Amino acid sequence: MVRILAPARTAATIIGRLHLETVKALAQSDLRARFPEYDLDGSSPEEFAAFIKSEIPKGAKVIKESGIKPE
């Protein structure tokens, strides 16, 4: 799965354009032929945001259980 990040508070219009152009690029058959071993499908910005939010508690648990402290 292809995941592209942008800085927090990036304008929705920019996120939308980045998503549109990424989807167009990933749909090109020559790109897919060049990387057959990779899943070149993308998700919507909303789906990716939900994925990130679902991962935060998992990361927090690892940090807490390992005793990691900021420097």
N, C-alpha and C positions, 0 to 999 in steps of 0.2 A: 504494500500500500504506500502510495506517495503522500508525504506530509510536508507541507511548506508552512513555515512560521513567519509571522510579521510582528513588528513591535506592538506592544499594548497600545490601545487607543488609535490604531491605524483606522483611517476613515473607511466606512462601510463601502463607499464607492471604489476605493482602491482595493479592498479585499475582494469585492465582486469582480473587478477587472482581472486581478491576479488569478482568481479561481477560473474565470472564463478562459483565459489564455493558457492556463495549465491544462485544463480539460482538453482544449483543442490540440495542444502539443502531445498529450498522452494518447490521443486518438489516432495519431499518425501511424500508419502501418509500418513504415520504415523504422520508426523508433521501437515499436513493439517487436519487430523482427530482430532488431539489434540486441534487445534485452529480453529474450524469451523466458529466462529463469526468474524474472521479477514480476510481481503483481503491480502493474502500472495503472490500476484503477484508483480513482480519487474519491474522496467523500466531500460532502458540502461543507462550507465553513461552519455551519451550525452543528453538523454531526461531529466535526473535529473538535469544536469547542466543548461539546458534551463529553467526548472521549477524554479530553484533558481534565475536565472537572471531575470525572469519575476516577482518574488516576491520582489526584491529589491526596485523598485519604490513604491510599496504598503507600505512597511515598512518605507521608507523615508517619505512618506506622513503622516503616523501616527505620526512619530517622530516630524515632522515639526508642524503639527496641534496641537499636545499636548504640545509643548514647552519643550520637554525633552532636558536636557542639560547634557553633560558629566561631571563627577566629577573630 
